[in-house]
Amino acid sequence: MRRLRLPGRPAMWFVALFILLTGAQTACFYWQQNIFRTLVLTPVSRISYWIIDLLLPAVSLLPANTWYDLYLPGQVLRINFGCTGIFALFILIAAVLAYPAGWKAKLRGFCWMIPVFYLYSILRIVIMGLVGAAAPDSLDFVHSYLMEIVNIGVMLGIYVWWVERQQRPKLANTAG
């Protein structure tokens, strides 16, 4: 079986594979939301709630079909898939899979990227919950702008760090 190659154009190959993988993940997400609810939304929402509950009294979390309502004093935050950063994770996964590295390197990368993603998602929701309780007027700005920029920065930082680790062995071999 021959592999599809774009001779002399590794960047084009990366972009094509990246777009294909991002689309495939998005299609799987919409096709199997129950799996993603179980693996991502529920644990991230519940752990975030437990942390916020330790910091703020009178907080409750109620599950709905595709979201969780986090009741803060005087404020209700709806935690849905977008709040978990799952779509940024899809982009990160697609970029890693499209990158020309071995499967062992990709698997090792996912072994630490996925836990870092969960920790970041939980921290992101906790911060928004604390902002929602302390400064409700600022929540829209923090949620819509600041956290989106931070989201892009965190995922890009993780990816760049991983790519640099893939380049080190190549650079060490050429230096010797």
Secondary structure, 3 states (H helix, E strand, C coil): CCCCCCCCCHHHHHHHHHHHHHHHHHHHHHHCHHHHHHHHHHHHHHHHHHHHHHHCCCCEEEECCCEEEEEECCEEEEEEHHHHCHHHHHHHHHHHHHCCCCHHHHHHHHHHHHHHHHHHHHHHHHHHHHHHHHCHHHHHHHHHHHHHHHHHHHHHHHHHHHHHHHHHHHHHHHHC
